[in-house]
Amino acid sequence: MWDWLRGKSGPTAPPRGVVVDAGIPNQERVAELPLPEALFVLHFNGFAQLPENAELRQLLLNTARNGDFLRDLPRVSARRLEESAALQSRFGIELETVVQFLKVLHSEITRRMYIDAARKREDVAGLQFTLRDPARADARVCAITEANSYDLGAGTYPFTHLPENPNLGTENPFIIRIVMKKDLA
């Protein structure tokens, strides 16, 4: 604080520790993100705001699978794609439409990565699904968060029966939390 009062702003020593980019250390980064093509096609078809075009589909799939997609986020990725592939002039789609679709894919990829990481933890009973935005949730989404089919609690599912986003082409509507076995006792 004294440095700030004396007019010195900025660090006096270089920061210490591991530099982490997008929450993932460099040594743990993947070159390709977990997005099966079949799941991508389901979301592409469910989104319904993009023209049916095999070349466009492949461009979007490659963008979403690229390891830098999580770091760059949907808007930066869409801008880069527009610069490199001229989406507006070639396919007649607005940048904002591409951003919205990439948000869908981003939420799906981060959901899958979170679930994969949770599977590797010891003593995990399952995952609990709650609503990110209850005011905009439809009946199918609410049913997932209210169900107690496995006696683990409302909206809690074992890894063998995890629900998917029932509204394809939309962002994942759930907040997903790990439920430990000790918390069920």
C-alpha positions as CSV (number, residue, x, y, z in Angstrom):
1,M,0.0,0.0,0.0
2,W,2.9,2.4,0.7
3,D,4.1,1.9,-2.8
4,W,0.7,3.0,-4.1
5,L,0.7,6.1,-1.9
6,R,4.2,7.0,-3.2
7,G,3.0,6.7,-6.8
8,K,4.6,3.4,-7.5
9,S,2.2,1.1,-9.3
10,G,3.2,-2.2,-10.6
11,P,5.0,-5.2,-9.2
12,T,8.5,-4.6,-7.7
13,A,9.4,-8.3,-8.3
14,P,8.4,-10.7,-11.0
15,P,5.5,-12.9,-10.0
16,R,6.4,-16.3,-8.6
17,G,4.8,-19.7,-9.2
18,V,3.5,-21.6,-12.2
19,V,1.9,-19.6,-14.9
20,V,-1.4,-21.2,-15.7
21,D,-3.3,-20.5,-18.9
22,A,-7.1,-21.0,-18.9
23,G,-6.8,-22.9,-15.6
24,I,-4.9,-25.8,-17.2
25,P,-1.1,-26.0,-16.8
26,N,0.8,-26.3,-20.1
27,Q,2.0,-29.8,-19.3
28,E,-1.7,-31.0,-18.9
29,R,-3.0,-29.3,-22.1
30,V,-4.5,-31.4,-24.8
31,A,-4.1,-30.8,-28.5
32,E,-7.7,-31.9,-29.1
33,L,-10.7,-31.3,-26.9
34,P,-13.3,-34.0,-26.1
35,L,-16.1,-33.4,-28.6
36,P,-17.3,-36.5,-30.4
37,E,-18.4,-35.7,-33.9
38,A,-21.8,-37.3,-33.4
39,L,-22.5,-35.0,-30.4
40,F,-21.3,-32.0,-32.4
41,V,-23.8,-32.9,-35.2
42,L,-26.6,-33.2,-32.7
43,H,-25.9,-29.7,-31.4
44,F,-25.4,-28.3,-34.9
45,N,-28.8,-29.6,-36.0
46,G,-30.4,-28.5,-32.7
47,F,-29.1,-25.0,-33.1
48,A,-30.9,-24.5,-36.4
49,Q,-29.4,-21.0,-37.1
50,L,-26.6,-22.2,-39.3
51,P,-26.9,-23.3,-42.9
52,E,-26.5,-27.0,-43.7
53,N,-23.0,-27.0,-45.2
54,A,-20.4,-29.8,-44.8
55,E,-17.5,-27.4,-45.1
56,L,-18.9,-25.0,-42.5
57,R,-19.6,-27.9,-40.2
58,Q,-16.1,-29.1,-40.5
59,L,-14.7,-25.6,-39.8
60,L,-16.7,-25.3,-36.7
61,L,-15.9,-28.8,-35.5
62,N,-12.1,-28.2,-36.0
63,T,-12.4,-24.9,-34.1
64,A,-14.2,-26.4,-31.2
65,R,-11.8,-29.4,-30.9
66,N,-8.7,-27.2,-31.0
67,G,-6.9,-27.2,-27.7
68,D,-6.8,-23.4,-27.7
69,F,-10.6,-23.1,-27.8
70,L,-11.0,-23.1,-24.0
71,R,-8.4,-20.4,-23.6
72,D,-9.6,-18.2,-26.5
73,L,-13.3,-18.6,-25.5
74,P,-16.1,-18.4,-28.1
75,R,-15.9,-14.7,-29.2
76,V,-12.2,-14.8,-29.9
77,S,-12.5,-18.1,-31.6
78,A,-15.3,-16.8,-33.8
79,R,-13.3,-13.7,-34.7
80,R,-10.3,-15.9,-35.7
81,L,-12.6,-18.1,-37.7
82,E,-14.1,-15.2,-39.5
83,E,-10.7,-13.8,-40.3
84,S,-9.3,-17.1,-41.6
85,A,-12.4,-18.5,-43.3
86,A,-14.6,-15.4,-44.2
87,L,-17.7,-16.9,-42.7
88,Q,-19.9,-13.9,-43.6
89,S,-19.0,-13.7,-47.3
90,R,-18.7,-17.5,-47.9
91,F,-21.7,-18.8,-45.8
92,G,-23.7,-15.7,-45.1
93,I,-23.7,-16.0,-41.3
94,E,-23.2,-13.3,-38.8
95,L,-20.4,-13.3,-36.3
96,E,-22.8,-13.2,-33.4
97,T,-24.5,-16.4,-34.6
98,V,-21.2,-18.2,-34.7
99,V,-20.4,-16.9,-31.2
100,Q,-23.7,-18.2,-29.9
101,F,-23.1,-21.6,-31.4
102,L,-19.5,-21.8,-30.1
103,K,-20.9,-20.9,-26.6
104,V,-23.1,-24.1,-26.9
105,L,-20.0,-26.1,-27.8
106,H,-17.9,-24.5,-25.1
107,S,-20.4,-25.4,-22.4
108,E,-20.6,-29.0,-23.7
109,I,-16.8,-29.4,-23.7
110,T,-16.3,-27.9,-20.2
111,R,-19.2,-30.1,-18.9
112,R,-17.5,-33.2,-20.4
113,M,-14.1,-32.3,-19.0
114,Y,-15.5,-31.6,-15.5
115,I,-17.3,-35.0,-15.6
116,D,-14.2,-36.8,-16.7
117,A,-12.1,-35.1,-14.0
118,A,-14.8,-36.0,-11.4
119,R,-14.7,-39.7,-12.5
120,K,-11.0,-39.9,-11.5
121,R,-11.6,-38.7,-8.0
122,E,-11.9,-41.2,-5.2
123,D,-15.0,-41.5,-3.0
124,V,-17.3,-39.7,-5.4
125,A,-20.9,-41.0,-5.3
126,G,-22.1,-39.0,-8.3
127,L,-22.9,-35.6,-9.6
128,Q,-25.7,-33.2,-8.6
129,F,-27.4,-31.1,-11.3
130,T,-29.0,-27.8,-10.3
131,L,-30.3,-25.0,-12.5
132,R,-28.1,-22.2,-13.7
133,D,-31.1,-20.0,-14.5
134,P,-34.3,-21.4,-12.9
135,A,-36.5,-18.6,-14.6
136,R,-35.6,-19.9,-18.1
137,A,-35.7,-23.6,-17.4
138,D,-38.3,-25.8,-19.1
139,A,-40.1,-28.8,-17.7
140,R,-37.6,-31.4,-19.1
141,V,-34.6,-29.5,-17.4
142,C,-36.5,-29.1,-14.2
143,A,-37.4,-32.8,-14.1
144,I,-33.7,-33.7,-14.2
145,T,-32.9,-31.4,-11.2
146,E,-35.9,-32.6,-9.2
147,A,-35.6,-36.4,-9.8
148,N,-34.3,-38.7,-7.1
149,S,-34.3,-42.0,-9.1
150,Y,-31.1,-43.4,-7.4
151,D,-31.7,-42.4,-3.8
152,L,-28.7,-40.0,-3.9
153,G,-30.8,-36.8,-3.4
154,A,-32.7,-34.5,-5.8
155,G,-30.9,-34.0,-9.1
156,T,-28.0,-36.4,-8.1
157,Y,-27.0,-39.1,-10.5
158,P,-24.3,-41.9,-10.5
159,F,-21.7,-41.8,-13.2
160,T,-23.5,-44.6,-15.0
161,H,-26.7,-42.6,-15.5
162,L,-25.7,-39.0,-16.1
163,P,-28.3,-36.9,-18.0
164,E,-27.5,-35.0,-21.1
165,N,-28.7,-31.5,-22.0
166,P,-32.2,-32.3,-23.2
167,N,-32.3,-29.1,-25.4
168,L,-29.8,-29.7,-28.1
169,G,-28.3,-26.6,-29.7
170,T,-28.5,-24.7,-26.4
171,E,-26.0,-24.0,-23.7
172,N,-25.8,-26.5,-20.8
173,P,-28.5,-25.3,-18.4
174,F,-27.0,-27.0,-15.3
175,I,-24.5,-26.3,-12.6
176,I,-22.9,-29.6,-11.8
177,R,-21.4,-30.4,-8.4
178,I,-19.5,-33.4,-7.1
179,V,-21.3,-35.4,-4.4
180,M,-18.9,-37.3,-2.1
181,K,-19.9,-40.6,-0.5
182,K,-19.3,-39.2,2.9
183,D,-21.9,-36.5,2.3
184,L,-24.6,-39.1,1.7
185,A,-24.3,-40.7,5.0
